[in-house]
């Protein structure tokens, strides 16, 4: 049986995303661990893909474990650069300089 996302879990994830300060990024796995679901990084990604239906959240501040930006989301790089997030190259942020440590 497929488990359905409930709104409490969605808002829990989005509230953690909302805490990421300007100029910093977090990883999907890091967010999953912060909500006590360390093996559910993909769940975090699924929730972030629907975030626009729940309000305005800084989802552009979330990258994968290697610092890679979301493929196909061209605005993400511009949003991060506007916050002076350091980039390694065109598709990766420099996690050594901008990883959010709560």
Backbone bond lengths (Angstrom), bond angles and torsions (degrees), N, CA, C in turn:
res aa  C-N    CA-C-N  psi(-1)  N-CA   C-N-CA  omega(-1)  CA-C   N-CA-C  phi
1 X - - - 1.443 - - 1.529 108.71 -
2 X 1.312 116.57 131.30 1.454 121.79 -179.75 1.528 109.87 -77.91
3 X 1.318 115.19 133.64 1.458 120.92 -179.80 1.525 109.88 -82.75
4 X 1.307 116.53 135.17 1.454 122.35 -178.86 1.529 109.44 -93.84
5 X 1.324 115.29 137.42 1.465 119.88 174.97 1.520 109.27 -68.53
6 X 1.307 116.73 132.47 1.462 117.53 174.48 1.527 108.91 -103.83
7 X 1.320 115.29 158.43 1.457 119.90 -174.31 1.527 112.63 -64.75
8 X 1.309 118.20 -29.81 1.466 120.17 178.68 1.531 109.94 -61.87
9 X 1.334 117.29 -42.75 1.463 121.58 179.03 1.528 110.22 -67.62
10 X 1.310 116.93 -41.74 1.468 121.05 178.97 1.523 109.95 -59.02
11 X 1.320 116.97 -49.84 1.464 120.21 -179.40 1.525 112.32 -68.00
12 X 1.329 117.97 -28.83 1.464 120.29 176.12 1.531 109.89 -64.64
13 X 1.321 115.88 -45.09 1.469 120.56 178.38 1.528 110.22 -64.27
14 X 1.332 116.67 -47.18 1.461 120.09 -177.40 1.524 112.27 -65.93
15 X 1.320 117.70 -30.87 1.469 119.34 178.26 1.529 110.73 -68.80
16 X 1.324 117.08 -33.91 1.465 120.11 176.69 1.533 109.20 -69.34
17 X 1.322 117.24 -40.82 1.464 120.88 177.14 1.525 110.06 -60.18
18 X 1.307 116.30 -39.60 1.466 121.87 -178.60 1.531 112.43 -63.84
19 X 1.319 117.71 -19.59 1.464 121.94 -179.56 1.525 113.46 -84.96
20 X 1.315 118.28 -11.82 1.467 120.98 -179.34 1.537 107.95 -68.74
21 X 1.322 117.76 119.88 1.466 119.32 -176.93 1.530 113.01 -74.60
22 X 1.326 115.28 159.22 1.472 121.40 174.77 1.523 109.02 -54.74
23 X 1.326 115.82 140.45 1.460 120.48 177.79 1.510 114.45 83.94
24 X 1.319 117.44 0.59 1.469 122.09 179.12 1.522 109.07 -123.88
25 X 1.326 116.35 160.14 1.465 122.18 174.68 1.524 109.14 -132.89
26 X 1.320 115.78 160.33 1.464 122.52 174.18 1.527 106.87 -130.52
27 X 1.313 115.94 162.12 1.464 120.03 178.23 1.525 109.66 -101.02
28 X 1.326 115.47 160.28 1.464 120.37 177.58 1.523 110.35 -58.28
29 X 1.333 116.60 -44.03 1.457 120.89 179.93 1.514 113.09 -64.59
30 X 1.321 115.98 -38.04 1.455 120.99 177.89 1.532 110.33 -62.50
31 X 1.333 116.78 -43.65 1.463 120.64 178.73 1.523 110.93 -65.45
32 X 1.332 116.96 -40.29 1.464 120.42 178.16 1.524 110.46 -60.64
33 X 1.320 116.22 -41.95 1.466 120.46 179.52 1.532 110.66 -65.44
34 X 1.332 117.13 -39.16 1.465 120.85 -179.20 1.524 113.22 -63.54
35 X 1.346 116.90 -26.50 1.467 119.41 178.56 1.532 111.83 -97.86
36 X 1.343 116.05 8.27 1.457 119.92 176.77 1.514 114.55 82.10
37 X 1.322 117.48 20.78 1.464 122.01 179.03 1.526 108.79 -130.25
38 X 1.309 116.52 62.09 1.452 121.40 -170.40 1.525 115.39 -59.47
39 X 1.302 119.18 -18.19 1.467 121.39 179.08 1.529 112.61 -98.84
40 X 1.322 116.96 12.27 1.463 120.50 -175.07 1.526 114.15 -116.50
41 X 1.334 117.16 44.05 1.467 120.85 178.29 1.534 110.68 -61.12
42 X 1.324 117.56 -36.86 1.470 120.16 179.37 1.527 111.29 -66.02
43 X 1.310 116.87 -34.34 1.463 121.04 176.13 1.525 109.92 -60.59
44 X 1.328 116.12 -42.75 1.464 120.70 177.55 1.525 109.57 -59.40
45 X 1.323 117.40 -45.39 1.464 121.30 178.17 1.514 112.26 -60.37
46 X 1.314 116.88 -40.18 1.467 121.02 178.36 1.517 110.67 -62.87
47 X 1.314 116.37 -45.21 1.466 120.62 179.79 1.531 110.07 -63.16
48 X 1.326 117.13 -43.69 1.466 119.58 -179.22 1.525 111.98 -63.98
49 X 1.317 117.04 -30.92 1.469 119.46 178.65 1.530 111.62 -68.39
50 X 1.333 117.15 -16.83 1.469 121.99 179.51 1.525 112.15 -109.29
51 X 1.306 118.04 4.58 1.469 122.36 -171.87 1.521 113.44 -57.81
52 X 1.306 117.80 -32.77 1.473 120.25 -177.62 1.524 112.46 -59.94
53 X 1.318 117.85 -21.79 1.466 121.78 179.58 1.533 112.57 -82.02
54 X 1.341 116.63 -7.54 1.456 121.12 -175.38 1.532 113.15 -117.84
55 X 1.305 117.46 1.59 1.460 120.64 179.85 1.511 110.90 133.86
56 X 1.321 114.94 -164.07 1.460 120.81 -179.04 1.523 109.05 -108.12
57 X 1.314 115.25 118.04 1.462 121.74 -178.07 1.526 108.55 -132.96
58 X 1.349 117.68 150.84 1.463 120.58 -178.73 1.538 112.54 -81.61
59 X 1.306 116.56 61.08 1.468 121.66 -176.86 1.528 111.97 -64.57
60 X 1.335 116.52 -20.41 1.466 119.36 178.68 1.530 111.28 -65.55
61 X 1.313 117.83 -13.37 1.467 122.01 179.81 1.529 113.06 -87.68
62 X 1.320 117.27 10.60 1.467 120.97 -179.91 1.529 108.77 -114.68
63 X 1.324 115.51 129.03 1.467 123.08 -177.75 1.532 109.00 -131.72
64 X 1.329 117.10 173.58 1.462 117.92 178.57 1.529 110.66 -80.66
65 X 1.317 116.84 179.98 1.468 121.77 -173.72 1.526 114.05 -61.98
66 X 1.331 117.05 -20.42 1.462 121.52 179.31 1.531 112.05 -98.57
67 X 1.335 116.73 1.56 1.453 120.35 -179.01 1.514 114.12 87.99
68 X 1.346 115.96 9.02 1.472 119.90 -177.48 1.519 110.56 -74.28
69 X 1.332 114.37 138.28 1.453 121.07 176.39 1.522 109.82 -73.97
70 X 1.319 116.21 165.67 1.466 121.41 179.58 1.530 108.58 -70.00
71 X 1.335 118.23 121.61 1.464 120.12 178.56 1.530 111.11 -61.37
72 X 1.307 115.91 133.21 1.454 120.53 177.42 1.526 114.93 88.07
73 X 1.323 117.90 -10.26 1.467 120.75 178.73 1.527 107.22 -100.27
74 X 1.311 115.40 84.01 1.464 121.15 -173.20 1.523 113.15 -66.09
75 X 1.325 118.27 -26.16 1.461 121.45 -178.75 1.526 112.68 -71.55
76 X 1.323 117.75 -22.74 1.461 120.58 -175.23 1.525 111.61 -58.56
77 X 1.319 117.22 -45.57 1.462 120.42 -178.84 1.527 110.97 -61.24
78 X 1.318 117.43 -44.80 1.465 120.90 -179.86 1.529 111.10 -63.07
79 X 1.324 117.01 -40.81 1.467 120.72 178.57 1.524 111.32 -63.06
80 X 1.321 116.90 -41.86 1.464 120.72 179.78 1.530 111.38 -70.10
81 X 1.322 116.61 -40.62 1.467 119.49 178.62 1.527 111.21 -64.39
82 X 1.332 117.09 -33.89 1.460 120.95 177.61 1.530 111.20 -64.34
83 X 1.328 116.60 -23.32 1.466 122.34 177.54 1.532 111.74 -97.16
84 X 1.322 116.89 10.43 1.469 124.23 -179.12 1.533 113.47 60.89
85 X 1.325 116.83 33.50 1.464 120.08 174.24 1.529 107.14 -74.97
86 X 1.343 117.84 124.25 1.466 120.21 -178.32 1.524 112.04 -70.18
87 X 1.325 115.62 136.84 1.464 122.11 -179.66 1.531 109.42 -106.24
88 X 1.334 116.64 143.20 1.465 122.04 172.82 1.530 109.49 -81.72
89 X 1.348 113.86 -41.97 1.460 121.89 178.89 1.525 107.26 -156.16
90 X 1.313 117.80 -165.92 1.470 120.86 -175.63 1.521 114.46 -65.60
91 X 1.327 117.34 -20.81 1.465 119.20 -174.32 1.530 114.93 -122.65
92 X 1.334 117.41 3.21 1.470 120.68 -176.92 1.527 111.34 -135.17
93 X 1.329 115.61 137.37 1.459 120.01 170.84 1.522 108.17 -85.24
94 X 1.314 116.62 161.08 1.455 121.76 177.62 1.528 107.90 -90.21
95 X 1.319 116.27 93.15 1.469 120.95 -176.47 1.519 112.70 -60.98
96 X 1.335 117.61 -27.41 1.468 119.69 -178.99 1.540 111.17 -65.63
97 X 1.323 117.21 -20.11 1.463 120.49 -177.97 1.523 114.28 -108.50
98 X 1.347 117.25 -18.76 1.467 117.04 -171.10 1.525 115.19 -132.55
99 X 1.333 118.67 10.27 1.457 120.10 -179.36 1.526 109.90 -70.31
100 X 1.319 115.65 129.62 1.460 122.62 178.77 1.525 109.32 -76.24
101 X 1.312 115.79 124.05 1.460 121.59 176.26 1.529 106.88 -115.85
102 X 1.338 117.27 104.07 1.475 119.16 -178.05 1.516 112.87 -69.88
